[in-house]
Amino acid sequence: MAKFPALFLPLALGACVMGPNYKAPVPPPPETLGAFQSAAPGTSAAAPADAWWRIYDDPALDGLVRRALNANTDLRVAEANLRRARAAARQAASDRAPSGTISGGANYGNNQGGGGGNNGQQDGGDAQVSANGAATVSWEIDLFGRIARSIEAARGDADATAAARDGVALTVAAETTRAYVDACALAEAIAIGQDSASIAQRALAIQQAREKAGAGMRLDTERAATQLANIQATLPAIEGQRQASLFELAALLGQTPSGVPEEARACTRAPRPVAAIPVGDGRGLLARRPDVREAERKLAAETARIGVATAQLYPSISLGGSGNFFRNDQVRGGDSFSFSLGPLISWNWGALFAGRYYVQQAEASAQAALASFDGTVLTALKEAEQALTRYAAEGRRNQQLAEASRHAQAAYDLAGQRQRAGSISQLELIDTQRELLSARGALAQSTQMLGSYRVDLFKALGSGWQVAPEGVPPARP
């Protein structure tokens, strides 16, 4: 009996793993992975920092992002999915170990004889104790690599789930920053609107006084009143947008709408970067982006499943043994023990033809995963270029609007002086005022949009997930 394991040892040592060995997909040409095609003012070629939001040098924002990474509900779901995937990988690895069962029992009773004596009465057996036990053990020889490929697939799934968790962390950090920046920028826009309304209110009061004194016309008064009403009409919409941003921020922090953080509510000026924004290059982008890593790990898992499906076409070989123990007073010698050792070959040859279709399905899934990976790479490069282009364009527009606002303010100041000196009419002053308020409103809107485009750029660059929630280490590529 002891010779059986030795007979199968050469088979185990010469075991082959079915299916293709995974090779990482070929990266895009080197010329596409260098510096980005789009250039934006205020950026640098340095690699993005992990906690990119610290470029704002805003302690309130730092604290809000940290809170979101520890309390966001979507991130909690992603972390639970990761724990499940890692447990599945450990379960797959446990198939390498032997498996077995142990059973046993005892009972007390008597057996009644079936024959009769001379007096026609049956004899009853004496009460006695019976005991039995059994143990079996089995170890599958992974001759064709089914277990090895299953472990590879499970680990690929776990790595892909880790990358998906990192992608959620990236999104949470970006959207928390966006909500905070929007709330601050909209508060700044509200202050500008209120200031503009004050200017319009003073102009209306002056015109009403001139009309009452007989020096002004009713037409000019109505125009000034219209200007004031239009400005006041814009404020509720801006206030509503700001409140919506604050509620969004509360949800990202895992809070109800009543839990809007006070530091965000008190912010009245949009934060601006205190240094150039590092953007890196295309090669670094693909190494950072969690969605690219997730697609690559899914491809590895699907490639391993080809080997799993192929190995199922071949027999399954196991080494096993069993032992049984039985004790009863009626058994001669008091007890008995038996055991057995040997190999077991199992082959469902009837499913051989259907198994080939499973292999074809696995190969098709791997081809789809490869196409998905290629698409993810293209999307990552495209999104980075688009974000840079939008940010650069809005940055130039913001600079021009700031210049226009300064000129409009100077023109309004000069017009006021000339109107008080009697050189121009009140109507001309109101026209100059309208240009000023329009320029200030456009600048405030552009500032808010520029802040949002800046967050889009940070998000497209794929950084930020490296700052993991407390107690959860980030998965590294």
C-alpha positions in Angstrom: 0.0 0.0 0.0 2.8 2.4 0.8 4.0 2.2 -2.7 1.1 4.0 -4.3 2.2 7.6 -3.4 5.6 6.8 -4.8 4.1 5.6 -8.1 2.2 8.9 -8.6 5.1 11.2 -7.4 6.6 11.4 -11.0 3.1 12.4 -12.3 2.9 15.2 -9.6 6.4 16.4 -10.4 5.7 16.4 -14.1 2.4 18.1 -13.8 1.6 20.7 -16.5 -0.6 23.7 -16.2 -3.1 24.0 -19.0 -4.0 27.2 -20.8 -1.9 30.2 -21.9 0.4 31.8 -19.4 -0.5 35.4 -18.8 1.5 38.2 -20.5 0.8 41.8 -19.8 -0.7 43.5 -22.9 1.6 45.5 -25.1 1.6 49.2 -24.1 0.9 52.0 -26.6 3.8 53.3 -28.7 6.4 55.3 -26.7 5.6 58.5 -28.6 2.1 58.5 -27.2 3.2 58.1 -23.6 5.4 61.1 -23.3 4.4 64.7 -22.5 0.8 65.5 -23.1 -0.2 67.2 -26.3 -2.2 69.9 -24.5 -0.4 72.4 -22.3 -2.1 74.5 -19.7 -0.8 77.6 -17.9 0.1 77.0 -14.3 1.0 73.3 -14.8 4.3 71.4 -14.6 5.7 68.2 -15.9 6.4 66.8 -12.4 4.5 63.7 -11.3 1.2 64.4 -9.4 1.3 64.1 -5.7 -0.8 61.5 -3.9 -2.8 64.1 -1.8 -3.2 66.5 -4.7 -5.8 68.6 -2.8 -3.1 69.9 -0.5 -2.0 72.1 -3.4 -4.8 74.5 -2.3 -3.1 74.8 1.1 -6.6 74.8 2.8 -6.7 72.9 6.1 -10.5 72.8 6.0 -10.4 71.0 2.7 -7.7 68.6 3.9 -9.9 67.6 6.9 -13.0 67.2 4.7 -11.3 64.9 2.2 -10.0 62.8 5.1 -13.4 62.5 6.6 -14.9 61.5 3.3 -12.4 58.8 2.8 -13.3 57.3 6.1 -17.1 57.7 6.1 -18.3 57.7 2.5 -20.9 55.0 1.9 -19.8 54.1 -1.6 -16.3 53.6 -0.4 -17.5 51.4 2.5 -19.3 49.2 -0.1 -16.1 49.0 -2.2 -14.1 48.0 0.8 -16.6 45.3 1.7 -16.4 44.0 -1.9 -12.6 43.9 -1.6 -12.8 41.9 1.6 -15.1 39.4 0.0 -12.9 39.1 -3.1 -9.8 38.5 -1.0 -11.6 35.9 1.0 -12.6 34.1 -2.2 -8.9 34.1 -3.3 -7.9 32.5 0.0 -10.6 30.0 -0.4 -9.3 29.1 -3.9 -5.8 28.7 -2.4 -7.1 26.3 0.2 -8.0 23.8 -2.5 -4.3 22.8 -2.6 -4.5 21.3 0.9 -5.9 17.8 1.6 -9.6 17.5 2.5 -11.3 14.9 4.6 -14.1 14.0 7.0 -14.3 12.4 10.4 -17.4 10.7 11.8 -18.1 8.6 14.9 -20.9 7.5 17.2 -21.9 5.3 20.1 -25.2 3.6 21.0 -26.6 1.5 23.8 -29.3 -1.2 23.3 -29.9 -4.9 22.9 -30.5 -7.3 20.0 -33.3 -9.8 20.0 -32.6 -13.3 18.7 -34.6 -14.6 15.8 -34.8 -18.4 16.9 -36.9 -20.2 19.6 -36.0 -22.7 22.3 -37.7 -26.0 23.2 -40.4 -24.2 25.1 -41.3 -22.0 22.1 -40.1 -18.8 23.8 -37.6 -16.3 22.2 -34.4 -15.4 24.0 -33.7 -11.7 24.3 -30.1 -10.4 23.9 -28.4 -8.5 26.7 -28.0 -4.7 26.4 -24.6 -3.7 25.2 -22.6 -0.7 23.9 -21.6 -0.3 20.3 -19.1 2.3 19.0 -17.9 3.2 15.5 -15.7 5.7 13.9 -14.5 6.6 10.4 -12.1 9.0 8.8 -11.4 9.8 5.1 -8.7 12.0 3.6 -8.3 13.1 -0.1 -5.7 15.2 -1.9 -6.1 16.1 -5.5 -3.0 16.0 -7.6 -3.2 19.2 -9.7 -1.8 17.3 -12.7 -3.4 19.7 -15.3 -3.3 22.9 -13.3 -7.0 23.4 -12.6 -6.3 24.5 -9.0 -3.3 26.6 -10.0 -5.3 28.4 -12.7 -8.3 28.8 -10.3 -6.0 30.5 -7.8 -4.6 32.8 -10.5 -8.2 33.8 -11.5 -9.3 34.4 -8.0 -6.2 36.6 -7.3 -6.8 38.5 -10.5 -10.4 39.2 -9.4 -9.2 40.3 -6.0 -6.6 42.7 -7.5 -9.3 44.1 -9.9 -11.6 44.7 -7.0 -8.8 46.5 -5.1 -8.3 48.7 -8.2 -12.1 49.4 -8.3 -11.9 50.3 -4.6 -9.1 52.7 -5.4 -11.1 54.2 -8.2 -14.0 54.9 -5.8 -11.5 56.6 -3.4 -10.2 58.8 -6.3 -13.8 59.8 -7.1 -14.7 60.5 -3.5 -11.7 62.7 -3.0 -12.4 64.6 -6.3 -16.1 65.1 -5.7 -15.5 66.2 -2.1 -13.1 68.8 -3.4 -15.4 69.8 -6.1 -18.4 70.3 -3.7 -16.2 72.3 -1.4 -14.7 74.5 -4.1 -18.1 75.1 -5.7 -19.6 76.1 -2.4 -16.8 78.5 -1.7 -16.9 79.9 -5.3 -20.7 80.3 -5.2 -20.4 82.1 -1.9 -18.0 84.5 -3.5 -20.4 84.9 -6.4 -23.2 85.7 -4.0 -21.0 88.4 -2.3 -20.3 89.9 -5.7 -24.0 89.8 -6.6 -24.9 91.5 -3.3 -22.3 94.1 -3.9 -23.6 94.7 -7.4 -27.1 95.0 -6.0 -25.9 97.6 -3.5 -24.4 99.6 -6.4 -27.6 99.3 -8.4 -29.6 100.3 -5.3 -27.5 103.4 -4.8 -27.9 104.4 -8.4 -31.7 103.9 -8.2 -31.8 106.1 -5.1 -29.8 108.8 -6.8 -32.1 108.7 -9.8 -35.2 108.8 -7.7 -33.9 111.9 -5.9 -33.1 113.6 -9.2 -36.5 112.8 -10.5 -38.1 114.2 -7.4 -36.1 117.3 -7.7 -37.1 117.7 -11.3 -33.6 117.1 -12.7 -34.1 113.6 -13.9 -36.6 111.7 -16.1 -39.0 108.9 -15.2 -37.4 106.8 -18.0 -34.0 106.8 -16.3 -35.6 105.8 -12.9 -37.4 102.9 -14.5 -34.2 101.7 -16.2 -32.3 101.9 -12.9 -35.1 99.9 -11.2 -35.0 97.3 -13.9 -31.3 96.9 -13.5 -31.6 96.4 -9.8 -34.4 93.8 -10.2 -32.4 91.8 -12.7 -29.4 91.6 -10.3 -31.6 90.6 -7.4 -33.2 87.9 -9.5 -29.9 86.2 -10.1 -29.1 85.8 -6.3 -31.7 83.1 -5.4 -30.4 80.8 -8.2 -26.8 81.2 -7.0 -27.9 80.6 -3.4 -29.7 77.5 -4.4 -26.7 76.1 -6.3 -24.5 76.7 -3.2 -27.0 75.0 -0.9 -27.1 72.0 -3.3 -23.3 71.8 -3.2 -23.3 71.9 0.6 -25.8 69.0 0.7 -23.7 67.1 -1.8 -20.7 67.6 0.5 -22.7 66.3 3.5 -23.7 63.1 1.6 -20.0 62.5 0.5 -19.1 62.7 4.2 -21.7 60.1 5.0 -24.0 62.7 6.7 -27.6 63.7 6.3 -28.4 67.2 4.9 -28.5 68.5 8.4 -24.9 67.6 8.8 -23.4 70.2 6.5 -19.9 70.9 7.8 -19.5 74.4 9.3 -16.1 75.0 7.7 -17.7 74.6 4.3 -20.6 76.8 5.2 -18.3 79.5 6.4 -16.1 79.5 3.3 -16.6 82.7 1.3 -13.8 82.6 -1.2 -12.9 79.9 -3.7 -9.5 78.3 -2.9 -6.8 78.6 -5.5 -3.6 76.5 -6.0 -0.6 78.0 -4.4 1.8 76.2 -6.8 1.9 74.9 -10.3 -0.3 71.8 -10.9 2.0 68.7 -11.6 0.5 66.6 -14.5 3.4 64.2 -15.3 3.2 62.3 -18.6 1.2 59.6 -20.4 3.3 56.7 -19.0 2.9 57.8 -15.4 -0.8 58.4 -16.1 -1.4 54.8 -17.1 0.5 53.5 -14.1 -1.6 55.6 -11.7 -5.1 55.3 -13.1 -7.1 52.7 -11.1 -9.4 51.9 -14.0 -6.4 50.9 -16.2 -5.1 48.6 -13.5 -8.6 47.2 -12.9 -8.9 46.4 -16.6 -5.5 44.8 -16.7 -6.2 42.6 -13.7 -9.5 41.5 -15.2 -7.7 40.4 -18.3 -5.3 38.4 -16.2 -8.2 36.7 -14.4 -10.0 35.8 -17.7 -6.8 34.4 -19.2 -6.4 32.1 -16.2 -10.0 30.9 -16.6 -9.0 29.5 -20.0 -6.7 27.2 -18.2 -9.4 26.2 -15.7 -11.8 25.3 -18.5 -9.1 23.4 -20.4 -8.0 21.4 -17.4 -11.6 20.2 -16.9 -11.4 18.3 -20.2 -8.9 15.9 -18.5 -9.3 13.4 -15.7 -9.1 14.4 -12.1 -6.6 12.3 -10.0 -6.7 12.2 -6.2 -4.8 10.3 -3.6 -7.0 9.2 -0.7 -7.3 6.9 2.3 -9.9 5.9 4.8 -10.1 4.1 8.1 -13.0 2.6 10.0 -13.3 1.4 13.6 -16.2 -0.7 15.0 -16.6 -2.2 18.5 -19.4 -4.5 19.7 -19.5 -7.1 22.4 -20.8 -9.7 19.9 -17.8 -9.2 17.7 -15.1 -11.7 18.3 -12.1 -10.0 19.7 -14.0 -7.0 21.0 -13.4 -4.6 18.2 -12.4 -4.3 14.5 -10.5 -1.8 12.4 -10.0 -1.5 8.7 -8.3 1.0 6.4 -7.6 1.6 2.7 -5.1 3.7 0.7 -5.0 4.3 -3.0 -5.5 6.6 -6.0 -8.8 7.7 -7.4 -9.3 8.7 -11.1 -12.4 10.6 -12.1 -13.2 11.6 -15.7 -16.6 12.7 -17.0 -15.8 11.9 -20.6 -19.4 12.3 -21.5 -19.1 16.1 -21.0 -15.9 16.2 -23.1 -17.5 17.9 -26.1 -19.5 20.4 -24.0 -16.2 21.2 -22.2 -14.7 22.4 -25.4 -17.4 25.0 -25.7 -16.6 26.1 -22.2 -13.0 26.7 -23.4 -14.3 28.7 -26.3 -16.4 30.8 -24.0 -13.4 31.5 -21.7 -11.2 32.4 -24.7 -13.9 34.8 -25.9 -14.2 36.4 -22.4 -10.4 36.9 -22.5 -10.6 38.6 -25.9 -13.3 40.9 -24.6 -11.2 41.7 -21.5 -8.3 42.6 -23.8 -10.5 44.9 -25.9 -11.8 46.5 -22.7 -8.3 47.1 -21.5 -7.3 48.7 -24.8 -10.4 50.9 -24.6 -9.6 51.9 -21.0 -6.1 53.0 -22.0 -7.4 55.1 -24.8 -10.1 56.6 -22.6 -7.5 57.5 -19.9 -5.3 59.3 -22.4 -8.2 61.1 -24.0 -9.7 62.2 -20.6 -6.4 63.7 -19.5 -6.0 65.6 -22.8 -9.6 66.8 -22.7 -9.2 68.0 -19.1 -6.0 69.8 -19.8 -7.6 71.5 -22.9 -10.7 72.6 -21.0 -8.7 73.9 -18.0 -6.3 75.8 -20.3 -9.1 77.4 -22.3 -11.1 78.4 -19.2 -8.0 79.7 -17.6 -7.3 82.0 -20.5 -11.0 83.1 -20.5 -10.8 83.8 -16.8 -7.8 86.0 -17.3 -9.6 88.0 -20.0 -12.7 88.4 -17.9 -10.6 89.6 -14.9 -9.1 92.2 -17.2 -12.5 93.2 -18.5 -13.8 93.5 -15.0 -10.9 95.8 -14.0 -11.6 98.0 -17.1 -15.3 98.1 -16.4 -14.7 99.1 -12.8 -12.4 102.0 -14.0 -14.9 103.1 -16.6 -17.7 103.1 -14.0 -15.6 105.2 -11.6 -14.8 107.7 -14.3 -18.4 107.8 -15.4 -19.5 108.5 -11.9 -17.2 111.4 -11.7 -18.3 112.8 -15.0 -22.0 112.4 -14.2 -21.6 114.3 -10.9 -19.8 117.0 -12.9 -22.7 117.1 -15.3 -20.6 116.0 -18.3 -22.8 112.8 -19.0 -26.4 111.9 -18.3 -27.6 109.5 -15.7 -28.6 107.1 -18.5 -25.0 106.9 -19.7 -23.9 106.2 -16.1 -26.5 103.4 -15.9 -25.1 101.9 -19.1 -21.6 101.9 -17.7 -22.9 100.4 -14.5 -24.6 97.6 -16.5 -21.3 96.8 -18.2 -19.6 96.6 -14.8 -22.1 94.3 -13.3 -22.2 92.1 -16.3 -18.4 91.8 -16.3 -18.3 91.0 -12.6 -21.0 88.3 -13.0 -19.2 86.7 -15.9 -16.0 86.6 -13.9 -17.6 85.0 -10.9 -19.2 82.3 -13.1 -15.9 81.6 -14.9 -14.1 81.4 -11.5 -16.5 78.7 -10.4 -16.2 76.8 -13.7 -12.4 77.0 -13.6 -12.4 75.5 -10.2 -14.6 72.6 -11.4 -12.4 72.1 -14.5 -9.4 72.0 -12.2 -10.9 69.2 -10.2 -11.7 67.4 -13.5 -8.0 67.6 -14.3 -6.9 66.2 -11.0 -9.4 63.4 -11.4 -8.3 62.5 -14.9 -4.7 62.4 -13.8 -5.6 59.4 -11.6 -4.1 60.5 -8.4 -5.6 60.7 -4.9 -6.6 57.1 -4.2 -3.2 56.4 -2.6 -4.4 58.2 0.5 -6.4 55.3 1.8 -9.1 55.3 4.5 -7.8 54.6 8.0 -7.1 50.9 8.6 -7.4 50.0 4.9 -4.1 49.9 3.1 -4.3 51.0 -0.6 -3.6 48.4 -3.3 -0.4 49.3 -5.2 -0.1 48.7 -8.9 
